[in-house]
Amino acid sequence: MLHLKYISKKLISFYMTRFSLLILSVVLLLSACTNHSTERPQTAIETGRSFIRTCLDGEFEQAEKLLAKDSQNIQLFGSFKEYYHRMSDEQKKKYKQADYQINKYADLNDSTTIINYSNDYMNKPMEIKIIRQANEWSVDFKYTYSGNLPID
């Protein structure tokens, strides 16, 4: 009888451990799905906001997904990432903690938008150009350096 109680306690313990691992796995899976949406922003302003925030946070893999894919954009964004990685940890921390504000927003046409923004760490107005290509909004990063269409 004692032997049977020992076996049933072991079986219960075994199944409880398995059940706990299953519950933990489900919780982790669900939290991973809700925290890291792979869905692209649907509007120019959403794309701009997402790009600004991910750049401030140093999340360049996410930001790069929003970049218009042309050689000049890729090259300039690569230089920008290198610059960021050379910053001190304190500067990076300040960028991550920074809030940003959209100062001006201009739809130039149905496929081009300019967003003028500033963050409260640098407090310097900057602009990004958002373009629509193949029904997706993307950041034309080279505009940041050329500035050929400023908002008045």
DSSP file (Angstrom, degrees, kcal/mol; ACC not computed):
  #  RESIDUE AA STRUCTURE BP1 BP2  ACC     N-H-->O    O-->H-N    N-H-->O    O-->H-N    TCO  KAPPA ALPHA  PHI   PSI    X-CA   Y-CA   Z-CA
    1    1 A M     >        0   0    0      0, 0.0     4,-2.0     0, 0.0     5,-0.2   0.000 360.0 360.0 360.0 -42.4    0.0    0.0    0.0
    2    2 A L  H  >  +     0   0    0      1,-0.2     4,-2.0     2,-0.2     5,-0.1   0.887 360.0  53.5 -62.0 -39.5    2.8    2.4    0.9
    3    3 A H  H  > S+     0   0    0      1,-0.2     4,-2.1     2,-0.2    -1,-0.2   0.878 106.8  51.7 -63.6 -39.2    4.5    1.6   -2.4
    4    4 A L  H  > S+     0   0    0      2,-0.2     4,-2.5     1,-0.2    -1,-0.2   0.884 108.3  51.0 -66.2 -40.7    1.3    2.5   -4.3
    5    5 A K  H  X S+     0   0    0     -4,-2.0     4,-2.3     2,-0.2    -2,-0.2   0.899 109.7  51.2 -63.1 -40.6    1.0    5.9   -2.5
    6    6 A Y  H  X S+     0   0    0     -4,-2.0     4,-2.0     2,-0.2    -2,-0.2   0.914 111.4  47.1 -62.5 -44.4    4.6    6.6   -3.5
    7    7 A I  H  X S+     0   0    0     -4,-2.1     4,-2.5     1,-0.2    -2,-0.2   0.911 112.2  49.1 -65.8 -42.6    4.0    5.8   -7.1
    8    8 A S  H  X S+     0   0    0     -4,-2.5     4,-2.4     1,-0.2    -1,-0.2   0.872 110.1  51.3 -69.2 -34.0    0.8    7.9   -7.3
    9    9 A K  H  X S+     0   0    0     -4,-2.3     4,-2.4     2,-0.2    -1,-0.2   0.904 111.6  48.5 -64.4 -40.0    2.5   10.9   -5.7
   10   10 A K  H  X S+     0   0    0     -4,-2.0     4,-2.6     2,-0.2    -2,-0.2   0.905 112.0  48.5 -65.7 -42.3    5.3   10.5   -8.3
   11   11 A L  H  X S+     0   0    0     -4,-2.5     4,-2.7     2,-0.2     5,-0.2   0.918 112.2  48.4 -64.3 -43.8    2.8   10.3  -11.1
   12   12 A I  H  X S+     0   0    0     -4,-2.4     4,-2.6     1,-0.2     5,-0.2   0.931 112.9  48.2 -62.3 -44.9    0.9   13.3   -9.8
   13   13 A S  H  X S+     0   0    0     -4,-2.4     4,-2.2     2,-0.2    -2,-0.2   0.912 111.5  50.8 -60.7 -43.3    4.1   15.3   -9.5
   14   14 A F  H  X S+     0   0    0     -4,-2.6     4,-2.2     1,-0.2    -2,-0.2   0.932 113.8  43.5 -60.0 -48.6    5.1   14.2  -13.0
   15   15 A Y  H  X S+     0   0    0     -4,-2.7     4,-2.7     2,-0.2    -1,-0.2   0.856 112.0  52.9 -69.9 -34.7    1.8   15.3  -14.5
   16   16 A M  H  X S+     0   0    0     -4,-2.6     4,-2.6    -5,-0.2    -1,-0.2   0.898 109.7  49.4 -66.0 -39.3    1.7   18.6  -12.6
   17   17 A T  H  X S+     0   0    0     -4,-2.2     4,-2.3    -5,-0.2    -2,-0.2   0.934 113.0  46.9 -63.7 -45.8    5.2   19.4  -13.8
   18   18 A R  H  X S+     0   0    0     -4,-2.2     4,-2.3     1,-0.2    -2,-0.2   0.917 112.9  49.0 -60.7 -44.2    4.2   18.7  -17.4
   19   19 A F  H  X S+     0   0    0     -4,-2.7     4,-2.6     2,-0.2    -2,-0.2   0.910 110.4  50.8 -63.6 -42.7    1.0   20.7  -17.0
   20   20 A S  H  X S+     0   0    0     -4,-2.6     4,-2.5     1,-0.2    -1,-0.2   0.903 110.6  49.2 -62.0 -42.1    2.9   23.7  -15.6
   21   21 A L  H  X S+     0   0    0     -4,-2.3     4,-2.3     2,-0.2    -1,-0.2   0.886 110.5  51.0 -64.6 -39.1    5.4   23.6  -18.5
   22   22 A L  H  X S+     0   0    0     -4,-2.3     4,-2.3     2,-0.2    -2,-0.2   0.934 111.6  46.6 -63.3 -46.6    2.5   23.5  -20.9
   23   23 A I  H  X S+     0   0    0     -4,-2.6     4,-2.5     1,-0.2    -2,-0.2   0.925 112.7  50.1 -61.7 -45.2    0.8   26.5  -19.3
   24   24 A L  H  X S+     0   0    0     -4,-2.5     4,-2.5     1,-0.2    -1,-0.2   0.900 110.3  50.6 -60.3 -42.0    4.1   28.4  -19.2
   25   25 A S  H  X S+     0   0    0     -4,-2.3     4,-2.4     2,-0.2    -1,-0.2   0.909 110.7  48.4 -63.0 -43.2    4.7   27.6  -22.9
   26   26 A V  H  X S+     0   0    0     -4,-2.3     4,-2.6     2,-0.2    -2,-0.2   0.921 111.9  49.3 -64.2 -44.0    1.3   28.8  -23.9
   27   27 A V  H  X S+     0   0    0     -4,-2.5     4,-2.5     1,-0.2    -2,-0.2   0.928 112.6  47.3 -61.9 -45.5    1.7   32.1  -21.9
   28   28 A L  H  X S+     0   0    0     -4,-2.5     4,-2.2     2,-0.2    -1,-0.2   0.901 112.1  50.5 -63.0 -41.2    5.1   32.7  -23.4
   29   29 A L  H  X S+     0   0    0     -4,-2.4     4,-1.9    -5,-0.2    -2,-0.2   0.925 112.1  46.7 -63.0 -45.1    3.8   32.1  -26.9
   30   30 A L  H  X S+     0   0    0     -4,-2.6     4,-1.9     1,-0.2    -2,-0.2   0.903 112.3  49.4 -65.7 -41.1    0.8   34.4  -26.5
   31   31 A S  H  X S+     0   0    0     -4,-2.5     4,-1.9     1,-0.2    -1,-0.2   0.879 109.8  52.1 -67.7 -35.1    2.9   37.2  -25.0
   32   32 A A  H  X S+     0   0    0     -4,-2.2     4,-1.3    -5,-0.2    -1,-0.2   0.887 110.1  49.5 -65.4 -37.9    5.4   36.9  -27.9
   33   33 A C  H  < S+     0   0    0     -4,-1.9    -2,-0.2     1,-0.2    -1,-0.2   0.870 115.2  42.0 -70.0 -36.7    2.6   37.1  -30.4
   34   34 A T  H  < S+     0   0    0     -4,-1.9     3,-0.3     1,-0.2    -2,-0.2   0.782 114.4  49.6 -83.7 -25.8    1.1   40.2  -28.8
   35   35 A N  H  < S+     0   0    0     -4,-1.9     2,-0.5     1,-0.2    -2,-0.2   0.755 111.2  45.3 -85.5 -24.0    4.3   42.1  -28.1
   36   36 A H  S  < S-     0   0    0     -4,-1.3    -1,-0.2    -5,-0.2     2,-0.2  -0.638  71.8-173.5-125.5  74.5    6.0   41.9  -31.5
   37   37 A S        -     0   0    0     -2,-0.5    -3,-0.1    -3,-0.3    -4,-0.0  -0.472  12.5-164.7 -69.1 133.3    3.5   42.6  -34.2
   38   38 A T        +     0   0    0     -2,-0.2     2,-0.2     2,-0.1    -1,-0.1   0.388  51.6 118.9 -97.8   2.6    4.9   42.1  -37.7
   39   39 A E        -     0   0    0      1,-0.1     3,-0.1     3,-0.0    -2,-0.1  -0.506  65.2-125.0 -72.9 132.6    2.1   44.0  -39.3
   40   40 A R        -     0   0    0     -2,-0.2    -1,-0.1     1,-0.1    -2,-0.1  -0.443  33.5 -94.6 -72.8 148.5    3.3   47.1  -41.3
   41   41 A P        -     0   0    0      0, 0.0    96,-0.5     0, 0.0    -1,-0.1  -0.330  29.8-146.7 -59.0 147.5    1.8   50.5  -40.4
   42   42 A Q  S    S+     0   0    0     94,-0.1     2,-0.3    -3,-0.1    -2,-0.0   0.584  71.8  45.8 -97.6 -12.5   -1.2   51.3  -42.7
   43   43 A T  S  > S-     0   0    0      1,-0.1     4,-2.1    94,-0.1     5,-0.2  -0.835  82.4-113.1-128.5 166.2   -0.8   55.1  -43.0
   44   44 A A  H  > S+     0   0    0     -2,-0.3     4,-2.7     2,-0.2     5,-0.2   0.918 117.3  49.2 -63.3 -44.1    2.0   57.5  -43.6
   45   45 A I  H  > S+     0   0    0      1,-0.2     4,-2.7     2,-0.2     5,-0.2   0.897 110.8  49.8 -66.0 -39.9    1.7   59.0  -40.1
   46   46 A E  H  > S+     0   0    0      2,-0.2     4,-2.5     1,-0.2    -1,-0.2   0.908 112.0  49.1 -62.8 -41.1    1.8   55.5  -38.5
   47   47 A T  H  X S+     0   0    0     -4,-2.1     4,-2.5     2,-0.2    -2,-0.2   0.933 112.9  46.9 -63.5 -46.7    4.9   54.7  -40.6
   48   48 A G  H  X S+     0   0    0     -4,-2.7     4,-2.6     2,-0.2     5,-0.2   0.926 113.4  47.9 -61.1 -46.3    6.6   57.9  -39.6
   49   49 A R  H  X S+     0   0    0     -4,-2.7     4,-2.5     1,-0.2     5,-0.2   0.918 113.1  48.1 -61.8 -44.4    5.8   57.5  -35.9
   50   50 A S  H  X S+     0   0    0     -4,-2.5     4,-2.5    -5,-0.2     5,-0.2   0.913 112.7  48.4 -63.7 -42.6    7.0   53.9  -35.9
   51   51 A F  H  X S+     0   0    0     -4,-2.5     4,-2.1    -5,-0.2    -2,-0.2   0.927 112.5  48.3 -64.2 -45.3   10.2   54.8  -37.7
   52   52 A I  H  X S+     0   0    0     -4,-2.6     4,-2.5    -5,-0.2    -2,-0.2   0.946 114.2  45.8 -60.5 -49.3   10.9   57.7  -35.3
   53   53 A R  H  X S+     0   0    0     -4,-2.5     4,-2.1     1,-0.2     6,-0.2   0.923 112.7  48.8 -63.4 -45.3   10.3   55.7  -32.2
   54   54 A T  H  <>S+     0   0    0     -4,-2.5     5,-2.7    -5,-0.2     4,-0.4   0.864 112.2  49.7 -66.1 -33.7   12.3   52.6  -33.3
   55   55 A C  H ><5S+     0   0    0     -4,-2.1     3,-1.0    -5,-0.2    -1,-0.2   0.924 110.1  49.7 -68.3 -43.7   15.3   54.9  -34.3
   56   56 A L  H 3<5S+     0   0    0     -4,-2.5    -2,-0.2     1,-0.3    -1,-0.2   0.872 113.1  48.0 -60.7 -35.6   15.2   56.6  -30.9
   57   57 A D  T 3<5S-     0   0    0     -4,-2.1    -1,-0.3    -5,-0.2    -2,-0.2   0.536 113.1-119.6 -82.6  -6.6   15.1   53.2  -29.2
   58   58 A G  T < 5 +     0   0    0     -3,-1.0     2,-1.4    -4,-0.4    -3,-0.2   0.720  66.7 142.1  74.8  19.9   18.0   51.9  -31.3
   59   59 A E     >< +     0   0    0     -5,-2.7     4,-2.1    -6,-0.2     3,-0.4  -0.579  15.4 161.7 -92.5  71.7   15.8   49.1  -32.8
   60   60 A F  H  >  +     0   0    0     -2,-1.4     4,-2.7     1,-0.2    -1,-0.2   0.745  64.7  62.1 -72.1 -24.7   17.3   49.4  -36.2
   61   61 A E  H  > S+     0   0    0     -3,-0.2     4,-0.8     2,-0.2    -1,-0.2   0.924 110.5  41.4 -64.8 -42.1   16.1   46.0  -37.4
   62   62 A Q  H >> S+     0   0    0     -3,-0.4     3,-0.6     2,-0.2     4,-0.5   0.915 115.6  50.0 -68.4 -43.8   12.5   47.1  -37.0
   63   63 A A  H >< S+     0   0    0     -4,-2.1     3,-1.6     1,-0.2     4,-0.3   0.894 104.6  58.4 -62.3 -40.2   13.2   50.6  -38.4
   64   64 A E  H >< S+     0   0    0     -4,-2.7     3,-1.1     1,-0.3    -1,-0.2   0.787  95.2  64.2 -63.6 -27.5   14.9   49.1  -41.5
   65   65 A K  H << S+     0   0    0     -4,-0.8    -1,-0.3    -3,-0.6    -2,-0.2   0.753 103.6  48.9 -65.0 -23.4   11.7   47.2  -42.3
   66   66 A L  T << S+     0   0    0     -3,-1.6    73,-3.0    -4,-0.5    -1,-0.2   0.459  89.5 108.5 -94.6  -2.8   10.1   50.6  -42.8
   67   67 A L  B <  S-a  139   0A   0     -3,-1.1     2,-0.3    -4,-0.3    73,-0.2  -0.545  78.5-112.3 -79.8 136.0   12.8   51.9  -45.1
   68   68 A A        -     0   0    0     71,-2.9     2,-1.4    -2,-0.2    73,-0.2  -0.523  38.0-120.4 -63.5 130.1   12.3   52.4  -48.8
   69   69 A K        +     0   0    0     -2,-0.3     2,-0.3     4,-0.1    -1,-0.1  -0.599  64.1 120.8 -86.0  90.5   14.5   49.8  -50.4
   70   70 A D  S  > S-     0   0    0     -2,-1.4     4,-2.4     1,-0.1     5,-0.2  -0.969  70.5-109.3-141.6 159.7   17.0   51.6  -52.7
   71   71 A S  H  > S+     0   0    0     -2,-0.3     4,-2.4     1,-0.2     5,-0.2   0.857 115.5  49.9 -60.5 -40.0   20.7   51.6  -52.6
   72   72 A Q  H  > S+     0   0    0      2,-0.2     4,-2.7     1,-0.2     5,-0.2   0.919 111.9  48.1 -67.3 -42.0   21.1   55.2  -51.4
   73   73 A N  H  > S+     0   0    0      2,-0.2     4,-2.7     1,-0.2     5,-0.2   0.931 113.2  48.1 -61.2 -45.2   18.6   54.7  -48.5
   74   74 A I  H  X S+     0   0    0     -4,-2.4     4,-2.0     2,-0.2    -2,-0.2   0.908 113.6  47.3 -63.2 -42.7   20.3   51.5  -47.4
   75   75 A Q  H  X S+     0   0    0     -4,-2.4     4,-2.0    -5,-0.2    -2,-0.2   0.938 114.7  45.1 -65.3 -47.8   23.8   53.1  -47.5
   76   76 A L  H  X S+     0   0    0     -4,-2.7     4,-2.2     1,-0.2    -2,-0.2   0.892 113.0  50.4 -64.8 -39.6   22.7   56.3  -45.6
   77   77 A F  H  X S+     0   0    0     -4,-2.7     4,-2.5    -5,-0.2    -1,-0.2   0.876 107.7  54.4 -67.5 -35.5   20.8   54.2  -43.0
   78   78 A G  H  X S+     0   0    0     -4,-2.0     4,-2.2    -5,-0.2    -2,-0.2   0.912 109.0  47.9 -60.9 -43.1   23.9   52.0  -42.6
   79   79 A S  H  X S+     0   0    0     -4,-2.0     4,-2.4     2,-0.2    -2,-0.2   0.891 110.2  52.6 -63.9 -39.7   25.9   55.1  -41.8
   80   80 A F  H  X S+     0   0    0     -4,-2.2     4,-2.4     2,-0.2    -2,-0.2   0.915 108.8  49.5 -62.3 -43.9   23.3   56.4  -39.4
   81   81 A K  H  X S+     0   0    0     -4,-2.5     4,-2.5     2,-0.2    -2,-0.2   0.914 110.0  50.9 -61.8 -43.2   23.4   53.0  -37.5
   82   82 A E  H  X S+     0   0    0     -4,-2.2     4,-1.2     1,-0.2    -2,-0.2   0.918 110.0  50.4 -60.1 -43.5   27.2   53.2  -37.3
   83   83 A Y  H >X S+     0   0    0     -4,-2.4     3,-0.6     1,-0.2     4,-0.6   0.930 110.8  49.3 -59.0 -46.5   27.0   56.7  -35.9
   84   84 A Y  H >< S+     0   0    0     -4,-2.4     3,-1.4     1,-0.2    -2,-0.2   0.912 107.7  53.5 -60.5 -43.9   24.4   55.6  -33.3
   85   85 A H  H 3< S+     0   0    0     -4,-2.5    -1,-0.2     1,-0.3    -2,-0.2   0.727 104.2  56.7 -67.6 -20.7   26.6   52.6  -32.2
   86   86 A R  H << S+     0   0    0     -4,-1.2    -1,-0.3    -3,-0.6    -2,-0.2   0.592  87.2 103.5 -83.6 -11.5   29.5   55.0  -31.7
   87   87 A M  S << S-     0   0    0     -3,-1.4     2,-0.0    -4,-0.6    -3,-0.0  -0.258  82.8 -98.7 -66.4 157.3   27.5   57.1  -29.2
   88   88 A S     >  -     0   0    0      1,-0.1     4,-2.2     4,-0.0     5,-0.2  -0.342  30.0-112.9 -70.3 159.0   28.1   56.7  -25.5
   89   89 A D  H  > S+     0   0    0      1,-0.2     4,-2.3     2,-0.2     5,-0.1   0.851 118.7  56.9 -61.1 -34.0   25.7   54.5  -23.5
   90   90 A E  H  > S+     0   0    0      2,-0.2     4,-2.1     1,-0.2    -1,-0.2   0.913 106.5  47.9 -65.1 -43.0   24.5   57.7  -21.8
   91   91 A Q  H  > S+     0   0    0      2,-0.2     4,-2.3     1,-0.2    -2,-0.2   0.927 111.6  50.3 -63.3 -44.4   23.5   59.3  -25.1
   92   92 A K  H  X S+     0   0    0     -4,-2.2     4,-2.4     1,-0.2    -2,-0.2   0.906 109.3  52.0 -59.6 -41.7   21.7   56.1  -26.2
   93   93 A K  H  X S+     0   0    0     -4,-2.3     4,-2.0     1,-0.2    -1,-0.2   0.906 108.4  50.9 -61.6 -42.2   19.8   56.0  -22.9
   94   94 A K  H  X S+     0   0    0     -4,-2.1     4,-0.9     1,-0.2    -1,-0.2   0.886 109.7  50.0 -65.3 -38.6   18.7   59.6  -23.4
   95   95 A Y  H >< S+     0   0    0     -4,-2.3     3,-0.6     1,-0.2    -1,-0.2   0.923 110.2  50.5 -64.1 -43.0   17.4   58.9  -26.9
   96   96 A K  H 3< S+     0   0    0     -4,-2.4    -2,-0.2     1,-0.2    -1,-0.2   0.861 113.3  45.7 -63.0 -34.9   15.5   55.9  -25.6
   97   97 A Q  H 3< S+     0   0    0     -4,-2.0    -1,-0.2    -5,-0.2    -2,-0.2   0.616  93.0 109.2 -81.7 -12.5   13.9   58.0  -22.9
   98   98 A A    <<  -     0   0    0     -4,-0.9     2,-0.3    -3,-0.6    -3,-0.0  -0.354  57.5-148.3 -70.8 141.5   13.1   60.9  -25.2
   99   99 A D        -     0   0    0     -2,-0.1    21,-2.7   -43,-0.0     2,-0.3  -0.720  15.7-147.4 -95.4 157.0    9.6   61.7  -26.3
  100  100 A Y  E     -B  119   0A   0     -2,-0.3     2,-0.4    19,-0.3    19,-0.3  -0.889   5.6-153.5-125.9 160.6    9.0   63.1  -29.7
  101  101 A Q  E     -B  118   0A   0     17,-2.9    17,-1.9    -2,-0.3     2,-0.7  -0.997  17.9-130.2-134.6 135.2    6.5   65.5  -31.1
  102  102 A I  E     +B  117   0A   0     -2,-0.4    15,-0.3    15,-0.2     3,-0.1  -0.775  26.1 179.3 -81.9 117.0    5.1   65.9  -34.6
  103  103 A N  E     +     0   0A   0     13,-2.5     2,-0.3    -2,-0.7    14,-0.2   0.886  65.9   1.7 -85.8 -44.4    5.5   69.7  -35.3
  104  104 A K  E     -B  116   0A   0     12,-1.8    12,-2.7     2,-0.0     2,-0.4  -0.984  57.7-166.1-144.9 152.9    4.0   69.7  -38.8
  105  105 A Y  E     -B  115   0A   0     -2,-0.3     2,-0.4    10,-0.2    10,-0.2  -0.980  10.4-179.0-142.2 124.2    2.5   67.1  -41.1
  106  106 A A  E     -B  114   0A   0      8,-2.7     8,-2.7    -2,-0.4     2,-0.9  -0.966  20.6-153.5-135.2 121.2    2.0   67.7  -44.9
  107  107 A D  E     -B  113   0A   0     -2,-0.4     6,-0.2     6,-0.2     3,-0.1  -0.816  12.8-174.8 -83.9 109.9    0.5   65.3  -47.4
  108  108 A L  E     -     0   0A   0      4,-2.0     2,-0.3    -2,-0.9    -1,-0.2   0.851  68.4 -31.3 -75.9 -33.9    2.1   66.6  -50.7
  109  109 A N  E >  S-B  112   0A   0      3,-1.4     3,-0.8    -3,-0.1    -1,-0.2  -0.866  86.0 -66.7-161.4-166.9    0.0   64.2  -52.7
  110  110 A D  T 3  S+     0   0    0     -2,-0.3     3,-0.1     1,-0.2    -3,-0.0   0.567 131.9  32.7 -74.5  -5.3   -1.6   60.7  -52.3
  111  111 A S  T 3  S+     0   0    0      1,-0.2    21,-2.2    20,-0.0     2,-0.4   0.272 110.1  64.7-132.4  12.2    1.8   59.0  -52.1
  112  112 A T  E <   +BC 109 131A   0     -3,-0.8    -4,-2.0    19,-0.2    -3,-1.4  -0.982  50.5 171.6-142.7 128.1    4.1   61.5  -50.4
  113  113 A T  E     -BC 107 130A   0     17,-2.7    17,-3.3    -2,-0.4     2,-0.5  -0.993  16.9-153.5-134.3 140.6    4.0   62.9  -46.9
  114  114 A I  E     -BC 106 129A   0     -8,-2.7    -8,-2.7    -2,-0.4     2,-0.5  -0.963   9.8-164.9-113.9 131.4    6.6   65.0  -45.0
  115  115 A I  E     -BC 105 128A   0     13,-2.7    13,-2.1    -2,-0.5     2,-0.5  -0.973   3.8-162.3-118.5 122.8    6.7   64.9  -41.2
  116  116 A N  E     +BC 104 127A   0    -12,-2.7   -13,-2.5    -2,-0.5   -12,-1.8  -0.912  28.0 156.1-101.4 126.5    8.5   67.5  -39.3
  117  117 A Y  E     -BC 102 126A   0      9,-3.0     9,-3.1    -2,-0.5     2,-0.3  -0.907  26.4-160.1-143.8 167.2    9.2   66.4  -35.7
  118  118 A S  E     -B  101   0A   0    -17,-1.9   -17,-2.9    -2,-0.3     2,-0.3  -0.984  13.7-137.9-146.9 153.7   11.6   66.9  -32.8
  119  119 A N  E  >  -B  100   0A   0      5,-0.3     4,-2.9    -2,-0.3     5,-0.3  -0.829  24.1-121.3-110.3 155.8   12.5   64.9  -29.8
  120  120 A D  T  4 S+     0   0    0    -21,-2.7   -20,-0.1    -2,-0.3    -1,-0.1   0.480 107.8  58.1 -79.3   0.8   12.9   66.4  -26.3
  121  121 A Y  T  4 S+     0   0    0    -22,-0.3    -1,-0.2   -26,-0.1   -26,-0.1   0.892 122.2  21.0 -87.5 -52.0   16.5   65.3  -26.0
  122  122 A M  T  4 S-     0   0    0      2,-0.1    -2,-0.2   -27,-0.1   -27,-0.0   0.828  84.0-158.7 -83.3 -34.4   17.9   67.1  -29.1
  123  123 A N     <  +     0   0    0     -4,-2.9    -3,-0.1     1,-0.2    -5,-0.1   0.870  47.1 129.5  55.1  40.5   15.1   69.6  -29.3
  124  124 A K        -     0   0    0     -5,-0.3    -5,-0.3    -7,-0.0    -1,-0.2  -0.990  62.8-118.1-126.5 124.0   15.9   70.2  -33.0
  125  125 A P        +     0   0    0      0, 0.0     2,-0.3     0, 0.0    -7,-0.2  -0.379  39.5 174.5 -62.8 135.8   13.3   70.1  -35.7
  126  126 A M  E     -C  117   0A   0     -9,-3.1    -9,-3.0    -2,-0.1     2,-0.4  -0.928  17.2-141.7-137.0 160.5   13.9   67.3  -38.3
  127  127 A E  E     -C  116   0A   0     -2,-0.3     2,-0.3   -11,-0.2   -11,-0.2  -0.959  10.5-171.5-129.0 145.8   12.0   66.0  -41.3
  128  128 A I  E     -C  115   0A   0    -13,-2.1   -13,-2.7    -2,-0.4     2,-0.5  -0.970  17.8-137.5-129.1 151.5   11.3   62.6  -42.8
  129  129 A K  E     -CD 114 140A   0     11,-0.5    11,-3.0    -2,-0.3     2,-0.5  -0.919  12.8-161.4-110.3 129.8    9.7   61.8  -46.0
  130  130 A I  E     -CD 113 139A   0    -17,-3.3   -17,-2.7    -2,-0.5     2,-0.3  -0.946  12.3-173.5-112.2 128.1    7.2   58.9  -46.2
  131  131 A I  E     -CD 112 138A   0      7,-3.0     7,-2.9    -2,-0.5     2,-0.6  -0.894  21.5-131.5-123.8 152.5    6.3   57.5  -49.6
  132  132 A R  E     + D   0 137A   0    -21,-2.2     2,-0.4    -2,-0.3     5,-0.2  -0.909  31.9 166.9-105.6 120.0    3.8   55.0  -50.9
  133  133 A Q  E >   - D   0 136A   0      3,-2.7     3,-1.7    -2,-0.6    -2,-0.0  -0.999  69.3  -6.6-132.5 132.5    5.2   52.3  -53.1
  134  134 A A  T 3  S-     0   0    0     -2,-0.4    -1,-0.1     1,-0.3     3,-0.1   0.890 129.7 -56.8  49.7  44.5    3.4   49.1  -54.1
  135  135 A N  T 3  S+     0   0    0      1,-0.2     2,-0.4    -3,-0.1    -1,-0.3   0.685 117.7 106.8  62.5  22.4    0.6   49.9  -51.7
  136  136 A E  E <   - D   0 133A   0     -3,-1.7    -3,-2.7     2,-0.0     2,-0.4  -0.991  67.4-128.6-129.3 140.8    3.0   50.2  -48.7
  137  137 A W  E     + D   0 132A   0    -96,-0.5     2,-0.3    -2,-0.4    -5,-0.2  -0.722  35.5 171.7 -86.1 134.0    4.2   53.3  -46.8
  138  138 A S  E     - D   0 131A   0     -7,-2.9    -7,-3.0    -2,-0.4     2,-0.5  -0.939  35.0-106.7-139.9 159.8    8.0   53.5  -46.4
  139  139 A V  E     -aD  67 130A   0    -73,-3.0   -71,-2.9    -2,-0.3     2,-1.3  -0.788  17.4-149.8 -91.6 124.5   10.6   56.0  -45.2
  140  140 A D  E >   - D   0 129A   0    -11,-3.0     3,-1.5    -2,-0.5   -11,-0.5  -0.737  21.1-177.3 -90.0  87.0   12.6   57.7  -47.9
  141  141 A F  T >> S+     0   0    0     -2,-1.3     3,-1.3     1,-0.3     4,-0.6   0.767  70.5  68.7 -64.1 -29.8   15.6   58.2  -45.6
  142  142 A K  H >> S+     0   0    0      1,-0.3     4,-1.8     2,-0.2     3,-0.9   0.785  88.6  67.1 -63.2 -24.8   17.8   60.0  -48.2
  143  143 A Y  H <> S+     0   0    0     -3,-1.5     4,-3.2     1,-0.2    -1,-0.3   0.854  88.4  66.4 -61.0 -34.5   15.4   63.0  -47.9
  144  144 A T  H <4 S+     0   0    0     -3,-1.3    -1,-0.2    -4,-0.4    -2,-0.2   0.826 110.7  35.7 -55.7 -31.9   16.6   63.5  -44.3
  145  145 A Y  H << S+     0   0    0     -3,-0.9    -1,-0.2    -4,-0.6    -2,-0.2   0.749 122.8  42.0 -94.8 -27.7   19.9   64.4  -45.8
  146  146 A S  H  < S-     0   0    0     -4,-1.8    -2,-0.2     3,-0.0    -3,-0.2   0.881  75.5-168.3 -87.8 -40.5   18.8   66.3  -48.9
  147  147 A G     <  +     0   0    0     -4,-3.2    -3,-0.1    -5,-0.2    -4,-0.1   0.868  27.6 152.1  57.6  40.4   15.9   68.2  -47.4
  148  148 A N        +     0   0    0      1,-0.2    -1,-0.1    -5,-0.1    -4,-0.1   0.510  65.2  43.3 -84.5  -2.7   14.7   69.2  -50.9
  149  149 A L  S    S+     0   0    0     -6,-0.2    -1,-0.2     2,-0.0    -2,-0.1  -0.393  76.8 179.4-135.6  60.5   11.0   69.6  -49.9
  150  150 A P        -     0   0    0      0, 0.0     2,-0.4     0, 0.0   -34,-0.0  -0.245  32.6-114.1 -66.0 150.9   10.8   71.4  -46.6
  151  151 A I              0   0    0      1,-0.1    -2,-0.0   -47,-0.1   -36,-0.0  -0.707 360.0 360.0 -80.8 130.6    7.5   72.2  -45.0
  152  152 A D              0   0    0     -2,-0.4    -1,-0.1     0, 0.0     0, 0.0   0.464 360.0 360.0 -80.6 360.0    6.9   75.9  -44.9
